[in-house]
């Protein structure tokens, strides 16, 4: 069984068809000398056979994990499941084409009770150690065991309220330790060996990631994006770096250019004292620029330097996931940024002007864009908005309010446009995204997976609308002081993040300057071939 190793002295490049796009790009970043935690990869070709229970694939899986752990222990100087210097792992997916949020991830694998004590010894931070333990239990229980996460979430909410804390970030070490014990009691029953067996955790997590390839949401996404020819996912196992170690640490997602408008300004979302799933899941609203600047004053300039190098390497706008551990930046992923059609046009033109790609390449990238229908919609004399959030995907959407996926599907079936309004969104909502005219969430970030998918589909989207409180059971919501019911007409502005009552009048404009530039490139591209054709005809005569 051959595994691919990433980091250390290796600068070898790998095909995305073999190791998945995520791992292929990790290897390229590591080869550039960028800070990437060491990792190893189980290949795409194992996916279907592991799901089918093929005995040879089972052997390869176990053999690959054994080789990989030996590599990571050597690379980090830590030991998996150790009582003194424990190695914790992330187990992540990676198909040949990006499928943001559609496949599973398990973090903090190897966080046994012994490893908790080892983390406390190694770091002197009991809160970090117990926070990793409770996060592991939550992640493993839901993703690997298929346990309903609601009781765990309820226990967290109860404890946070009883401690008088605003969020789990404000819980102290003793409270987090109690939470971990309570969550363990909630998931115990039957075979609980996984709780204290690091190797069993890793094997089960790798299987779960492979198995997520055939989940309903992943199959729906592949169908919507015409990706049904993909063979499966790889499994990337990487040494954990910890964004949940205090306010000089955090997890984030950043775009090298605005994925909604295409403007050449980075978009950075960071949650301090957090791990990656807090950001990409959309369950947390990011910290403000001012808070981040105080805690990590150099992070924006560091990311700008990273973006410059990555855009030169990949020749495209990038979307990265990163962790900051005690002030040190670590890169966990980069990929071509999903973007709205209007952003795709702007980015293609700007990359030519910056001499990062040729005109021919730019024309090829926008070949599938319907330039004739590429318009920018704005409101005519908008009234005072009833609520506001963060604009995550630009454009205007007008439709009837729906507060869950089933209501959205029913409304859409009658031919009515729908605005999907949710406390948060998960990528399990991808089917209702496709039929919605626009999307609004109470929490979440511009860079969460749900916002990413909305932009890719060209859907106006507002996130982090704290003024919106949705009561799905009663089919109603509060927008600030204003009550709305299901089927009420709503207008949203995905650029400004503002929400209005009723059906507002819109005006449509076209990006004439950009379209004219593209037309001039196309004319020049055809000119030489026409001239040569004329010369050939003249020669025949």
C-alpha positions as CSV (number, residue, x, y, z in Angstrom):
1,X,0.0,0.0,0.0
2,X,1.6,3.3,-1.1
3,X,0.6,6.4,0.8
4,X,1.5,10.0,-0.1
5,X,3.4,12.0,2.4
6,X,3.1,15.8,2.6
7,X,5.5,18.1,4.4
8,X,9.0,17.6,5.7
9,X,11.6,17.3,2.9
10,X,9.1,16.1,0.3
11,X,8.5,18.5,-2.6
12,X,6.8,15.9,-4.8
13,X,3.7,17.0,-6.7
14,X,0.6,14.7,-7.0
15,X,-2.4,14.4,-9.2
16,X,-5.7,15.5,-7.8
17,X,-7.3,12.4,-9.5
18,X,-5.1,10.2,-7.2
19,X,-5.0,12.1,-3.9
20,X,-7.8,14.6,-4.3
21,X,-7.6,18.3,-5.0
22,X,-7.2,19.2,-1.3
23,X,-4.1,17.0,-0.8
24,X,-2.6,17.9,-4.2
25,X,-2.8,21.6,-3.3
26,X,-1.4,21.0,0.2
27,X,1.6,19.4,-1.4
28,X,2.1,22.4,-3.7
29,X,1.9,24.8,-0.7
30,X,4.4,22.7,1.3
31,X,6.8,22.7,-1.7
32,X,6.6,26.5,-1.8
33,X,7.9,26.5,1.8
34,X,4.5,27.7,3.2
35,X,3.6,26.6,6.7
36,X,1.6,23.4,6.3
37,X,1.3,20.8,9.1
38,X,2.6,17.4,8.0
39,X,0.1,15.0,6.5
40,X,-0.4,11.7,4.7
41,X,-3.1,10.6,2.2
42,X,-5.0,7.5,1.5
43,X,-5.9,7.5,-2.2
44,X,-9.2,8.0,-4.1
45,X,-9.0,4.5,-5.5
46,X,-9.6,2.9,-2.1
47,X,-13.0,4.8,-1.7
48,X,-15.4,2.6,-3.5
49,X,-13.8,-0.6,-2.3
50,X,-13.7,0.4,1.4
51,X,-17.4,1.4,1.1
52,X,-18.1,-2.0,-0.4
53,X,-16.2,-3.9,2.3
54,X,-13.6,-5.4,-0.1
55,X,-11.1,-7.4,2.1
56,X,-8.1,-6.3,0.1
57,X,-9.1,-2.7,0.5
58,X,-9.6,-3.3,4.2
59,X,-6.0,-4.5,4.5
60,X,-4.7,-1.6,2.5
61,X,-6.6,0.9,4.7
62,X,-5.1,-0.5,7.9
63,X,-1.6,-0.8,6.3
64,X,-1.8,2.8,5.0
65,X,-2.8,4.2,8.4
66,X,0.1,2.3,10.1
67,X,2.6,3.7,7.7
68,X,1.1,7.2,7.9
69,X,1.2,7.3,11.7
70,X,4.8,6.3,11.7
71,X,5.6,9.2,9.3
72,X,3.7,11.8,11.3
73,X,5.3,10.7,14.6
74,X,8.7,11.1,13.0
75,X,7.8,14.5,11.5
76,X,6.3,15.9,14.7
77,X,8.3,14.3,17.5
78,X,5.0,13.3,19.1
79,X,3.3,9.9,19.5
80,X,-0.3,9.0,18.7
81,X,-2.3,8.5,21.8
82,X,0.7,9.1,24.1
83,X,0.4,10.1,27.8
84,X,3.3,12.6,27.5
85,X,3.5,14.2,24.0
86,X,0.3,13.1,22.3
87,X,-0.2,13.6,18.5
88,X,-3.8,14.6,17.6
89,X,-5.1,14.3,14.0
90,X,-7.6,15.7,11.7
91,X,-9.2,13.3,9.2
92,X,-10.5,15.1,6.1
93,X,-12.0,14.3,2.7
94,X,-10.8,15.4,-0.7
95,X,-12.2,14.6,-4.1
96,X,-10.5,15.5,-7.4
97,X,-12.9,18.5,-7.7
98,X,-13.8,20.7,-4.7
99,X,-17.1,19.8,-2.9
100,X,-17.1,22.4,-0.1
101,X,-18.8,21.1,3.0
102,X,-20.4,18.1,1.3
103,X,-18.0,15.4,2.7
104,X,-17.1,14.7,6.3
105,X,-14.3,15.8,8.6
106,X,-13.3,14.5,12.1
107,X,-11.0,16.6,14.2
108,X,-9.0,15.9,17.4
109,X,-8.7,12.2,16.6
110,X,-6.6,10.4,19.2
111,X,-7.9,12.5,22.1
112,X,-8.2,9.8,24.6
113,X,-8.3,10.4,28.4
114,X,-4.5,9.6,28.4
115,X,-3.9,12.1,25.6
116,X,-5.8,14.8,27.6
117,X,-3.3,14.4,30.4
118,X,-0.5,14.4,27.9
119,X,-1.7,17.7,26.4
120,X,-1.9,19.2,29.8
121,X,1.6,18.1,30.6
122,X,2.9,19.4,27.2
123,X,1.1,22.7,27.0
124,X,0.3,23.6,30.6
125,X,-3.3,24.4,29.4
126,X,-6.0,22.2,30.9
127,X,-8.7,24.2,29.1
128,X,-7.2,23.5,25.7
129,X,-6.9,19.8,26.5
130,X,-10.5,19.3,27.8
131,X,-11.8,21.5,24.9
132,X,-10.2,19.1,22.4
133,X,-11.7,16.1,24.2
134,X,-15.3,17.5,24.2
135,X,-14.9,18.6,20.5
136,X,-13.6,15.1,19.6
137,X,-16.6,13.4,21.4
138,X,-19.1,15.8,19.6
139,X,-17.4,15.3,16.2
140,X,-16.9,11.5,16.4
141,X,-20.4,10.9,17.8
142,X,-22.2,12.7,15.0
143,X,-20.0,11.9,12.0
144,X,-18.8,8.4,12.7
145,X,-21.4,6.9,15.0
146,X,-24.4,8.8,13.5
147,X,-25.6,9.9,17.0
148,X,-28.1,12.8,17.0
149,X,-26.1,15.9,18.0
150,X,-29.1,17.6,19.6
151,X,-28.6,16.2,23.2
152,X,-24.9,17.2,23.1
153,X,-25.8,20.7,21.9
154,X,-28.5,21.0,24.5
155,X,-26.1,20.1,27.3
156,X,-23.6,22.7,26.0
157,X,-26.4,25.3,26.0
158,X,-27.5,24.4,29.5
159,X,-24.0,24.6,30.9
160,X,-23.2,27.9,29.2
161,X,-26.4,29.4,30.6
162,X,-25.9,28.0,34.1
163,X,-22.3,29.5,34.1
164,X,-23.6,32.9,33.0
165,X,-21.4,32.7,29.9
166,X,-22.2,34.3,26.6
167,X,-20.8,31.4,24.7
168,X,-18.7,28.3,25.1
169,X,-15.6,30.5,24.6
170,X,-16.3,32.0,28.0
171,X,-16.4,28.7,29.9
172,X,-13.4,28.1,32.2
173,X,-11.3,24.9,32.3
174,X,-13.3,23.3,35.1
175,X,-16.6,23.8,33.2
176,X,-15.2,22.4,30.0
177,X,-13.9,19.4,31.9
178,X,-17.5,18.8,33.3
179,X,-18.9,19.3,29.8
180,X,-16.6,16.6,28.4
181,X,-17.6,14.2,31.2
182,X,-21.3,14.9,30.6
183,X,-21.0,14.4,26.8
184,X,-19.1,11.1,27.4
185,X,-22.0,9.9,29.5
186,X,-24.5,10.9,26.8
187,X,-22.7,8.9,24.1
188,X,-21.8,5.9,26.1
189,X,-23.7,2.6,25.6
190,X,-22.8,-0.6,23.7
191,X,-19.3,-0.7,22.4
192,X,-17.4,2.3,23.9
193,X,-13.8,1.1,23.3
194,X,-13.3,3.9,20.8
195,X,-13.3,6.5,23.6
196,X,-9.9,5.2,24.8
197,X,-8.5,3.6,21.7
198,X,-6.7,6.1,19.4
199,X,-6.1,3.5,16.7
200,X,-9.7,2.5,16.6
201,X,-10.7,6.2,16.4
202,X,-8.5,6.8,13.4
203,X,-9.7,3.7,11.5
204,X,-13.3,4.5,12.1
205,X,-12.8,8.2,11.2
206,X,-11.1,7.2,7.9
207,X,-14.0,4.8,7.0
208,X,-16.6,7.5,7.9
209,X,-14.9,10.0,5.5
210,X,-14.9,7.5,2.7
211,X,-18.5,6.6,3.5
212,X,-19.6,10.3,3.3
213,X,-19.0,10.0,-0.5
214,X,-22.4,8.3,-0.8
215,X,-24.3,10.6,1.6
216,X,-27.5,12.2,0.3
217,X,-26.0,15.8,0.3
218,X,-22.9,14.7,-1.5
219,X,-24.9,12.9,-4.2
220,X,-27.2,15.9,-4.6
221,X,-24.3,18.3,-4.9
222,X,-22.6,16.2,-7.5
223,X,-25.8,16.0,-9.5
224,X,-26.3,19.8,-9.4
225,X,-22.7,20.5,-10.3
226,X,-22.4,17.8,-13.0
227,X,-19.7,15.9,-11.1
228,X,-21.2,12.4,-11.3
229,X,-18.1,11.1,-13.1
230,X,-15.9,11.6,-10.0
231,X,-14.6,8.2,-8.7
232,X,-14.6,9.0,-4.9
233,X,-12.8,10.9,-2.2
234,X,-9.3,10.5,-0.8
235,X,-8.7,10.7,3.0
236,X,-6.1,13.2,4.2
237,X,-4.8,12.7,7.8
238,X,-2.9,15.7,9.2
239,X,-1.3,16.7,12.4
240,X,-3.6,19.0,14.4
241,X,-2.7,22.6,15.1
242,X,-4.8,24.2,17.7
243,X,-6.8,27.4,17.1
244,X,-8.7,26.9,20.4
245,X,-5.8,27.7,22.7
246,X,-6.8,31.2,23.7
247,X,-7.2,34.7,22.2
248,X,-3.8,34.6,20.3
249,X,-5.1,31.6,18.4
250,X,-8.0,31.1,16.1
251,X,-9.4,29.5,12.9
252,X,-10.3,31.2,9.7
253,X,-11.2,31.2,6.1
254,X,-10.0,33.9,3.7
255,X,-10.4,34.8,0.0
256,X,-7.7,36.5,-2.0
257,X,-10.4,38.6,-3.8
258,X,-14.0,39.4,-3.0
259,X,-15.8,36.3,-4.3
260,X,-19.1,38.2,-4.7
261,X,-17.9,41.3,-6.7
262,X,-14.4,40.2,-7.8
263,X,-12.8,43.3,-6.4
264,X,-9.1,42.8,-5.5
265,X,-9.5,43.1,-1.8
266,X,-9.0,40.0,0.5
267,X,-12.0,38.8,2.5
268,X,-10.9,37.4,5.8
269,X,-13.1,35.7,8.4
270,X,-11.5,34.6,11.7
271,X,-13.0,33.3,14.9
272,X,-10.6,33.6,17.8
273,X,-10.1,30.7,20.2
274,X,-11.8,28.3,17.8
275,X,-11.3,25.3,15.5
276,X,-12.0,25.2,11.8
277,X,-15.5,23.7,11.9
278,X,-16.7,26.7,14.0
279,X,-16.1,28.9,10.9
280,X,-16.9,26.8,7.9
281,X,-20.1,25.3,9.4
282,X,-21.6,28.7,9.7
283,X,-22.5,28.2,13.4
284,X,-20.3,31.0,14.6
285,X,-20.2,34.7,13.5
286,X,-16.6,35.8,13.0
287,X,-14.8,38.3,15.2
288,X,-14.6,41.9,14.0
289,X,-11.6,43.4,12.2
290,X,-10.8,45.5,15.2
291,X,-10.8,42.5,17.6
292,X,-8.6,40.5,15.3
293,X,-6.2,43.5,14.8
294,X,-5.8,43.8,18.6
295,X,-5.2,40.0,19.1
296,X,-3.2,39.3,16.0
297,X,-1.8,42.5,14.6
298,X,0.3,40.9,11.8
299,X,-2.2,38.4,10.5
300,X,-3.6,40.5,7.7
301,X,-0.2,41.3,6.3
302,X,0.9,37.7,6.6
303,X,-2.2,36.5,4.7
304,X,-1.7,39.1,2.0
305,X,1.8,37.8,1.4
306,X,0.5,34.2,1.3
307,X,-2.2,35.3,-1.2
308,X,0.4,36.9,-3.5
309,X,2.4,33.7,-3.6
310,X,-0.5,31.4,-4.1
311,X,-2.1,33.5,-6.9
312,X,1.3,33.4,-8.7
313,X,1.5,29.7,-8.2
314,X,-2.1,28.8,-9.2
315,X,-2.9,31.7,-11.5
316,X,-6.3,32.2,-9.9
317,X,-8.2,33.8,-6.9
318,X,-7.8,31.5,-3.9
319,X,-9.9,30.4,-1.0
320,X,-7.8,29.2,2.0
321,X,-8.5,27.7,5.4
322,X,-6.0,28.5,8.1
323,X,-5.3,28.2,11.8
324,X,-3.4,30.5,14.0
325,X,-1.7,28.7,17.0
326,X,-0.2,31.0,19.6
327,X,0.3,33.7,16.9
328,X,1.8,31.3,14.3
329,X,-0.1,31.0,10.9
330,X,-0.7,27.5,9.5
331,X,-2.3,26.8,6.1
332,X,-4.7,23.9,6.0
333,X,-6.2,24.2,2.5
334,X,-6.2,26.3,-0.7
335,X,-8.4,26.0,-3.7
336,X,-9.7,28.1,-6.6
337,X,-12.3,30.4,-5.0
338,X,-16.0,29.7,-5.8
339,X,-17.4,33.0,-7.1
340,X,-20.5,34.6,-8.5
341,X,-20.7,35.0,-12.3
342,X,-20.0,38.8,-12.1
343,X,-17.0,38.1,-9.9
344,X,-15.7,35.5,-12.4
345,X,-15.8,38.2,-15.1
346,X,-14.0,40.8,-13.0
347,X,-11.4,38.4,-11.7
348,X,-10.6,37.0,-15.2
349,X,-10.0,40.5,-16.6
350,X,-7.9,41.6,-13.5
351,X,-5.7,38.6,-13.7
352,X,-4.9,39.4,-17.3
353,X,-4.0,43.0,-16.4
354,X,-1.8,41.7,-13.6
355,X,-0.1,39.4,-16.1
356,X,-0.9,36.3,-14.0
357,X,-2.8,34.6,-16.9
358,X,-3.1,35.1,-20.7
359,X,-6.1,36.5,-22.5
360,X,-6.7,33.1,-24.0
361,X,-6.8,31.5,-20.6
362,X,-9.2,34.2,-19.3
363,X,-11.6,33.7,-22.3
364,X,-11.5,29.9,-21.6
365,X,-12.4,30.4,-18.0
366,X,-15.5,32.5,-18.7
367,X,-16.5,30.4,-21.7
368,X,-19.4,28.9,-19.7
369,X,-20.7,32.3,-18.4
370,X,-23.9,33.5,-20.1
371,X,-22.6,37.0,-20.7
372,X,-25.8,38.1,-22.4
373,X,-27.8,37.6,-19.2
374,X,-25.0,38.9,-16.9
375,X,-26.6,41.8,-15.1
376,X,-26.3,43.8,-11.9
377,X,-29.6,44.3,-10.1
378,X,-30.2,47.2,-7.7
379,X,-33.1,48.6,-5.8
380,X,-35.0,51.7,-6.9
381,X,-35.5,54.1,-4.0
382,X,-35.4,51.4,-1.2
383,X,-37.3,52.1,2.0
384,X,-35.8,51.7,5.5
385,X,-34.7,48.1,6.0
386,X,-36.3,46.0,8.7
387,X,-33.1,44.2,9.5
388,X,-29.5,43.8,8.3
389,X,-26.7,41.3,8.3
390,X,-23.5,40.6,6.4
391,X,-23.7,40.6,2.6
392,X,-22.2,37.2,1.5
393,X,-23.3,36.9,-2.1
394,X,-24.3,39.9,-4.1
395,X,-27.5,40.7,-6.0
396,X,-31.2,41.4,-5.2
397,X,-33.7,38.6,-4.5
398,X,-37.4,39.0,-4.1
399,X,-39.5,36.1,-2.9
400,X,-41.8,34.6,-0.3
401,X,-40.3,33.7,3.1
402,X,-39.7,30.0,3.9
403,X,-38.2,28.9,7.2
404,X,-37.1,25.4,6.4
405,X,-36.1,23.3,3.4
406,X,-39.5,21.4,3.2
407,X,-41.5,24.7,3.1
408,X,-39.1,26.1,0.5
409,X,-39.6,23.0,-1.7
410,X,-43.4,23.2,-1.4
411,X,-43.5,26.9,-2.2
412,X,-41.1,26.5,-5.2
413,X,-43.3,23.7,-6.6
414,X,-46.1,26.3,-7.0
415,X,-43.9,28.5,-9.1
416,X,-43.4,31.1,-6.4
417,X,-39.9,32.6,-5.8
418,X,-38.6,31.7,-2.3
419,X,-36.3,33.4,0.2
420,X,-34.9,30.6,2.5
421,X,-34.5,32.1,6.0
422,X,-32.8,29.9,8.6
423,X,-31.1,30.3,12.0
424,X,-28.0,28.8,10.3
425,X,-27.6,26.6,7.2
426,X,-25.8,23.4,6.8
427,X,-24.7,21.9,3.5
428,X,-27.5,19.4,3.9
429,X,-29.7,22.3,2.7
430,X,-28.0,22.2,-0.7
431,X,-31.2,20.9,-2.4
432,X,-33.3,23.9,-1.2
433,X,-30.4,26.3,-2.1
434,X,-30.8,25.3,-5.7
435,X,-34.5,26.3,-5.8
436,X,-34.3,29.4,-3.5
437,X,-34.1,32.9,-5.0
438,X,-32.0,34.0,-2.0
439,X,-30.8,32.9,1.4
440,X,-30.7,34.6,4.9
441,X,-29.1,33.2,8.1
442,X,-29.1,34.5,11.6
443,X,-25.5,33.4,12.3
444,X,-22.5,32.5,10.1
445,X,-19.7,33.9,8.1
446,X,-19.2,35.1,4.5
447,X,-16.8,32.3,4.1
448,X,-18.9,29.5,5.6
449,X,-19.6,26.5,3.3
450,X,-23.2,27.5,2.9
451,X,-22.3,31.0,1.7
452,X,-19.7,29.5,-0.6
453,X,-22.3,27.2,-2.3
454,X,-24.7,30.2,-2.6
455,X,-22.1,32.2,-4.5
456,X,-21.3,29.3,-6.8
457,X,-25.0,29.0,-7.6
458,X,-25.3,32.8,-8.1
459,X,-27.8,33.2,-5.3
460,X,-28.0,36.5,-3.2
461,X,-27.1,35.6,0.4
462,X,-27.0,37.4,3.7
463,X,-25.4,35.8,6.8
464,X,-24.9,36.9,10.4
465,X,-28.3,38.6,10.6
466,X,-28.5,38.7,14.4
467,X,-31.7,40.7,14.3
468,X,-33.5,37.7,12.8
469,X,-35.1,35.1,15.1
470,X,-36.7,32.2,13.3
471,X,-39.5,30.0,14.8
472,X,-39.8,27.2,12.3
473,X,-42.4,25.3,14.2
474,X,-44.7,28.4,14.3
475,X,-43.8,29.3,10.7
476,X,-42.8,32.8,11.6
477,X,-39.8,35.0,12.3
478,X,-38.9,38.3,13.9
479,X,-36.9,40.8,11.9
480,X,-35.9,43.2,14.6
481,X,-39.3,44.4,16.0
482,X,-41.2,43.3,12.9
483,X,-43.0,39.9,12.7
484,X,-43.3,38.0,9.4
485,X,-45.0,34.8,8.5
486,X,-44.2,32.1,6.0
487,X,-45.2,33.1,2.5
488,X,-44.8,36.9,3.2
489,X,-43.0,38.8,0.5
490,X,-39.4,39.8,1.3
491,X,-36.6,41.6,-0.6
492,X,-33.0,41.1,0.2
493,X,-29.8,42.9,-1.0
494,X,-26.9,40.5,-0.9
495,X,-24.4,43.3,-1.4
496,X,-25.4,45.6,1.5
497,X,-26.8,42.8,3.7
498,X,-30.2,44.7,4.1
499,X,-33.6,43.0,4.3
500,X,-36.9,44.8,3.3
501,X,-40.6,43.9,3.6
502,X,-42.6,43.4,0.4
503,X,-41.7,43.2,-3.3
504,X,-39.5,46.2,-4.1
505,X,-38.9,47.7,-7.6
506,X,-35.5,46.8,-9.1
507,X,-33.4,48.2,-12.0
508,X,-31.0,46.2,-14.0
509,X,-27.6,47.4,-15.5
510,X,-24.9,45.5,-17.3
511,X,-21.1,45.7,-16.7
512,X,-20.6,47.4,-20.1
513,X,-16.9,48.2,-19.7
514,X,-15.9,44.6,-18.8
515,X,-18.1,43.1,-21.5
516,X,-16.6,45.5,-24.1
517,X,-13.1,44.4,-23.1
518,X,-14.0,40.8,-23.4
519,X,-15.5,41.4,-26.9
520,X,-12.3,43.1,-28.0
521,X,-10.3,40.1,-26.9
522,X,-12.5,37.7,-28.7
523,X,-12.3,39.8,-31.9
524,X,-8.5,39.8,-31.7
525,X,-8.4,36.1,-31.0
526,X,-10.4,35.5,-34.2
527,X,-8.4,38.0,-36.3
528,X,-5.2,36.0,-37.0
529,X,-7.1,32.8,-38.0
530,X,-9.3,34.8,-40.4
531,X,-6.2,36.5,-41.9
532,X,-4.5,33.1,-42.4
533,X,-7.6,31.7,-44.0
534,X,-7.7,34.6,-46.5
535,X,-4.0,34.1,-47.3
536,X,-4.6,30.3,-48.0
537,X,-7.5,31.1,-50.3
538,X,-5.3,33.7,-52.2
539,X,-2.5,31.1,-52.6
540,X,-4.9,28.6,-54.2
541,X,-5.9,31.2,-56.8
